[in-house]
Amino acid sequence: MSHIVTVQDAVTAFEPWMEPTDAELDAIEREMPVILANVELLDAQIVAMDRTPTELDSRRIRRARRRLLAALVYQAVEARRGGVA
């Protein structure tokens, strides 16, 4: 009879080295405006998928696209200035 062993310890193990570094946290913080703008665009698109899009839905999607584009441009400009991608 062979025993089945779980890998639960390996999956849920916590070690101090698993924490994100300060550089990783800074990178996430720099990317947050793009992430939030992308979520806003997805929310607007999902709402419009459930029904025939109204003019209000179309405006909301256009605004969300503009915010995402502005966030991406801002991130690119900051990356070029600071040399951080």
C-alpha positions in Angstrom: 0.0 0.0 0.0 1.5 3.4 -1.0 0.8 6.5 1.0 -0.4 9.7 -0.6 1.5 12.7 0.8 0.1 16.2 0.5 2.3 19.2 -0.3 0.2 21.6 1.9 3.3 22.6 3.9 5.1 23.6 0.7 2.2 25.6 -0.6 1.3 27.5 2.6 4.8 27.7 4.0 5.8 31.2 5.1 9.3 32.4 5.2 10.6 35.9 5.7 12.4 35.9 2.4 9.0 35.5 0.7 8.0 39.1 1.5 8.1 41.5 -1.4 11.2 43.7 -1.3 11.0 47.5 -1.0 11.8 47.8 -4.7 9.0 45.4 -5.6 6.5 47.4 -3.5 7.7 50.6 -5.1 7.2 49.1 -8.6 3.6 48.1 -7.6 2.9 51.5 -6.3 4.2 53.1 -9.5 2.0 50.8 -11.6 -1.1 51.3 -9.4 -2.7 54.1 -11.5 -2.5 52.0 -14.7 -3.9 49.0 -12.8 -6.8 51.0 -11.5 -7.5 52.7 -14.8 -7.5 49.2 -16.5 -10.0 47.9 -13.9 -12.2 50.9 -14.5 -12.2 50.2 -18.2 -13.0 46.6 -17.7 -15.9 47.5 -15.3 -17.3 49.8 -18.0 -17.0 47.2 -20.7 -18.6 44.5 -18.5 -21.6 46.7 -17.8 -22.1 47.4 -21.5 -21.9 43.7 -22.3 -25.0 42.9 -20.2 -27.3 45.1 -22.3 -27.4 47.2 -25.4 -25.0 50.0 -24.7 -26.5 53.4 -24.2 -24.9 56.7 -24.9 -24.0 56.9 -21.2 -22.2 53.5 -21.4 -20.3 54.6 -24.5 -19.2 57.8 -22.7 -18.1 55.9 -19.7 -16.0 53.5 -21.8 -14.4 56.4 -23.7 -13.6 58.2 -20.4 -12.1 55.0 -19.0 -10.0 54.5 -22.2 -8.7 58.1 -21.9 -7.8 57.6 -18.3 -6.0 54.4 -19.0 -4.1 56.0 -21.9 -3.2 59.0 -19.7 -2.0 56.7 -17.0 0.1 54.7 -19.5 1.6 57.9 -21.0 2.4 59.3 -17.5 4.0 56.0 -16.5 6.1 56.0 -19.7 7.2 59.6 -19.2 8.2 58.9 -15.5 10.1 55.8 -16.5 12.0 57.8 -19.1 12.8 60.5 -16.6 13.8 58.2 -13.8 15.2 55.4 -15.9 12.7 53.0 -14.2 10.5 50.8 -16.3 
